Amino acid sequence: MSKAFEKGPASITSTIIAMNTVIVVLATSLLFPQSIPLTNWIGIVIIILAACIIQYQPNKTAHVKYKLWILSCCLALLSIGTVGVIMKFSTYQHFSMGEMLVSMYGGGAVYLSLLARKELKKITAHKIEIKIGILVGILSTIGYSCYLFALKEEPSSVVYPIISLNCIVVLIGSLIIFKESLKKYQLIGIILTLCGVVLTKI
């Protein structure tokens, strides 16, 4: 997800990644005793159509950055969708919220420590990045805690689409703070995505 935001506009990137709700709704309906109503199917079809519209760019095959960006978006979409399915599975197995969070962030810390060995040597030169990273870590922990609690209280077919609406926050922030501009067809795609997400929660 970090690579996707690095290589592409935040407004479009967040919308594409928010489409992981399709993976989660479909997977949980197959793995757990939940049926998908017609409105959810319509929403899923709309989201897939919107994905095709949003990511479209003329002559895109000529741009290496585009390929890396869309690949990063797809990997983020798949991995976050998989996390959602695993989190739902954990509620069925009655794992504690603390165990899940410690496992998630403990495993992530081990992975990142191996990945960023060179960066750790320059830790004093990146005080701003460290502060931002700590803030993101705190917000992420709070967010996933609420996520797990919501999954225990409500069906996943309702929770995941609502959580995916966080892309609206990123969209508004990127337009206001970073002054990003959207093409008309991309704006239509984003509106379709939001409509599809809403339909998947009805």
Stockholm file with secondary structure:
# STOCKHOLM 1.0

chainA/1-202         MSKAFEKGPASITSTIIAMNTVIVVLATSLLFPQSIPLTNWIGIVIIILAACIIQYQPNKTAHVKYKLWILSCCLALLSIGTVGVIMKFSTYQHFSMGEMLVSMYGGGAVYLSLLARKELKKITAHKIEIKIGILVGILSTIGYSCYLFALKEEPSSVVYPIISLNCIVVLIGSLIIFKESLKKYQLIGIILTLCGVVLTKI
#=GR chainA/1-202 SS CHHHHHHSCHHHHHHHHTTHHHHHHHHHHHHTTCCCCHHHHHHHHHHHHHHHHHHCCTTGGGCHHHHHHHHHHHHHHHHHHHHHHHHHHHHHTTCCHHHHHHHHHHHHHHHHHHHTHHHHHTGGGCHHHHHHHHHHHHHHHHHHHHHHHHHHHSCHHHHHHHHHTHHHHHHHHHHHHSCCCCCHHHHHHHHHHHHHHHHHHC
#=GC SS_cons         CHHHHHHSCHHHHHHHHTTHHHHHHHHHHHHTTCCCCHHHHHHHHHHHHHHHHHHCCTTGGGCHHHHHHHHHHHHHHHHHHHHHHHHHHHHHTTCCHHHHHHHHHHHHHHHHHHHTHHHHHTGGGCHHHHHHHHHHHHHHHHHHHHHHHHHHHSCHHHHHHHHHTHHHHHHHHHHHHSCCCCCHHHHHHHHHHHHHHHHHHC
//
